[in-house]
Amino acid sequence: MEVREKNLKQTKTFQKNPKKFGPQNGKENLQQGDILTVKIRALGSKNIGVAELRNGTTLLVPNTKCGENVQVKIEKVFLSQESDSKKVKYAVGTVVQLALEGKTDKFSRKSFQFDLKVGQKFKVTIQKKGPKNSGFVPISPNFLIIVPNAKVGEKLVVQIQKIKQNYAFATPVVSEKENTVKISDFVRHENTFVGQEFHIDLPATAKTFGNFYVVKFHGRIVFVKKGLGVQSRDRVQIQIQKATENFAIAKIQKISPLSVDERKAQVKRSLEKMIQSSMHFGEKAIHCNANMRKYLWYRKNGSHLFGHSTGSVQNSALRPSGEAGRNGTFQTSQNHHSNSFSFFSAPQSPGGSNESLFHSQFGNLASSRGGKAKKGDQKPMVKRGRHILNLFKTERCFHHALKQLAKYAAKGKTFLFVGTKKPAASLIAKTALLSHTSFFVNTRWLGGMLTNWKTILKSIAQIRPLLKQKQKIQKKIFEKRQKIQRRLFLKVSLLRKKSQKFLSKGKYLISQILKSQTSRIEKSQKLLQRKNALFAANLSLVNASKKLKAKKIERFQKIQAFEVAATKIVLQKKQLRSLLAKNLEKFAELEKFYEIGQEFLKLKNSFESAQQGNAKKFVAVSYTTIEKMKETGTQTNVENWQVPNPSPEIFKKMISLLFTYKKGNISHPSFEKEKNTTFSNRSKSTEMKKQTASNLLFSKFLNKFLLFLPFLQNSLHQLSAEILSGQKILENFQKTFEKIVQVQKIYKEMYQKTVVQFSFVCSKLVLQRKNFEAFQFAFKQFAAEERLLKFLPKFRYFPTSKAKMYETLEFFMKKFVDPKFIYPMEQIYDQKLKFTSKKIATTRKQKWQRLEKYFGGITKMAKMNKKQISKNVAIIVGQQEEMSAVRECRKLGMKIFAIVDTNCDPKFADHIIPANDDSRNSIHYVLGEMLRYIRLGQKLRRKISFRSKMRQTLNQKRRFSS
């Protein structure tokens, strides 16, 4: 149990930190039962795997292959035979399990690709000579067999004795036909297939198996591992990782890679730009560094360069112009073009300047860049005492350096540009500022600028606030300048495009005139005829629209008049109906009262006729007297001979009716007579009390109401006549209203017809106007063509390229715009020193200016410590002048990119660009490309960070939702 627990602990500790685990010395750490992860370095006798531990102990592991990482359990430990020492001599173990495939050595997988076994015999031919009289038999680019005491070309039968990762040891043996195998038969096709790179198009219907695309290729089924965001229908570059007779596994290296022809064209373009920027000129031949000789152009001894002898080298095509030939351009002659040899097969460009220049300068030298001839047969190309650099090698180094720069930028590293030469100083500052994460030194490298960082920080602290203020002002000025420059460039490019259009149009018009000379006259006549026809049609349509509009307005006004009349009649009808309703109500009311009066009159007449000759009388008494009689005790008698009053509602209406008639001063003979009787009745009220038994009491109000009956009859006749006349008038109103409605309907139909006709005419007029506008456009175009033909002899085309336009704009900006943007920077110093004396102010000002001159480009580095500074990437221009900077950067362990001339040592830099470091054009081209790749890496880093943030937010949302 203790042993098992110990083994488990050991395996756990190894899995946490496998690199640090392993026995350090002898028997104390290596014991039986221990589990280790080891790498099989070689195969010994009986094909037993051999692994070396870090303490020097040899571990033998059977049933393994060379290059595998395996977990091994220690079975036996053998000690040395010396009595005093207890050191482990070797140990034997068994395989527990294979390590993960990702942990195996990449180099071993590439190198050891076939199953060699110890004891196998092969027929071989020694191809190369090795050390100590040995011979080499290469099986693949990464594996060979070493045979001792063998000569080149000798055919032998050898037996494998020991196998390692990249080579195997074999000894010559006597030929045995039954046991020997040819080495060409042993190296199978699938093994040569491994490691090769191919360009393939992933089909749209490609099947997927797990994390692989399944593709048929070269008679095999290839499993292409997904990566780099590849999708179907993409063209990719793959590398074969493993292969058998029928299957292979590949890894994607690039998406949409360049073909061979495209790569050649790309190299050609870059070489032409290099020649234009004079990157191929080196320093004087006397100062050439020995390590830079492999980057020079060479030519064979006795060969004629461009048809000239070696003695007349200075008259050949590579004759630079300008001061010392280093900042100038090539001068080519006519007979040089005929002898030039083109390395590329691309056709010549229309201009022919760059391509012919390239062919004339480097055509015949392309054959000498291989370096197969002996060193004694080659001599470097020298022109006016200066070496010529091999631009093919420069291009390869430059391309590799740019890719590495982009990787560093994508990792988020910062850059330190160093270049104090006069042609490089301004370019260094500009490039560093535009890269946003860079620092620069372009005046003088002070000793200890990086190694003595604490002292430098004290100097930087004095000028930091001043520089911040300056940077704000410069940023505003730069933004304004960029806006003006952009506008000017857009205007000039627009003029250029317009001039191109004018020129092409003028050529077309001239060709048309040459075809038929009368075509322009005929076209003008047709246009005039069309113009007259359009004018006549437009005029007729306008007149018709005017007439229809007048009709439309007239009919609309009539419809409105009919509507007004109809509304008046409707109002009159309403009033008449309300009056008739009132009259009818009044007639009904009067009719009821008349009937009541008739009934009372009948009662009175019947009472008077029945009691003729009796002592009884018909007496009208007021309502108050009847009440008093009831109070005095004659109530029983009164109820028998009293005529009752009507209900309160009818009584009120009767009172209002009598009031109205009284108010109207109505006179009637019976009413006058009744008046007299009532007054006489009032005087005889005392007598009535005595005669109540013989009299019929009748209300005084009813008696008066009976007097109004004839008048009610007359008013009923009048109301009936009024009602009849009103009904006749209402019928007449109805008839006139119906007539008005019918006429209005007819006029509305007529109005709708006129509206339709007017809209039809208006639509025709709109179409006609459009036709007229099209005619006007055509006529204007014709007139413009005529003007262009008149102006064409004086017209000038702007054939200037965009680069030239940019140069002229820069010149214009410097001469006219920049003087207006000059800000007196000394004002910043004056504001800080305005309260000090002149002497102190001048000394401080000089000190600040000096500090700004030396440390202005590295002030932002003040936030970094020494460890962070060591992670910077240094880009150095002019190695000879900046050796102190190179040494400090190497001391801190910074990666160095350097433009190395022929007088520089490439060993001092991690990545070199063999080029002319004295020419401003050369430095401008190199720094421009570096800036482009740095910005590309920064852009890629921003995209990756944005995607990672998006993934984090999505994961958080999923967690919250779950």
Buried (B, 14 or more C-beta within 10 A) or exposed (E): EEEEEBBEEBBEEBEEEBEEBBBEBBEEBBBEEBBBBBBBBBBBEEBBBBBEBEBEBBBBBEEBBBBBBBBBBBEEBEBEEEEEEEBBEBBBBEBEEBBEEEEBBEEBBBBBBBEBEBEBBBBBBBEEEBEEEBBBBEBBEBBBBBBBEBEEEEEBBBBBBBBBBBBBBBEBEEEEEEEBEEBEEBBBEBBBBBBEEBBBEBEEEBEEEEEBBBBEBEEBEBBBBBEEEBEEEBBBBBBBBBBEEEEBBBBBEBBEBEEEEEEBBEBBBBBBBBBBBBBBBBBBBEBBBEBBBEBBBBBBEEBEBBEBEBEEBEEBBBBBEEEEBBBBBBEBEEEBBEBBEBBBEEEEEEEEEBBBBBBBBBBBBBEBBEEEEEEEBBBBBBBBEBBBBBBBBBBEBBBEBBEBBBEBBBEEBBBBBBBBBEBBBEBBBBBBBEBEBBBBBBBEBBEEBBBEBEEBBEBBEBBBEBBEBBBEEBEEBEEEBEEBBEEBBEEBEEEBEEBEEBBEBBEEBEEBEEEEEEEBEEBBEEBEEBBEEBEEBBEBBEEBBEEBBEBBEEBBEBBEEBEEBBEEBEEBBEEBBEBBEEBBEBBEEBBEBBEBBBEBEEBBEEBEEEBEEEEBEBBBBBEEBBEEBBEEEBEEBBEEBBBEBBEEEBBEBBEEBBEEBEEEEEEBEEBEEBEEEBEEBEEEEEEBEEEBEEBBBBBBBBBBBBBBBBBBBEBBEEBBEBBEEBEEBBEEBEEBBEEBEEBBEEBBEBBEBBBEBBEEBBEBBEEBEEBBEEBEEBBEEBEEBEEBBEEBEEEEEBEEEEEEBBEEBEEBBEEEBEEEBEEEBEEBBEEBBEEEEEEEBEEBBEEBBEBBEBBBBBBBBEEBEEEEBBBBBBBBBBBBBBBBBBBBBBEBEBBBBBBBBBBBBBEBBBBBBBBBBBBBBBBBBBBBBBBEBBBBBBEBBEEEEEEEEEEEEEEEEEEEEE
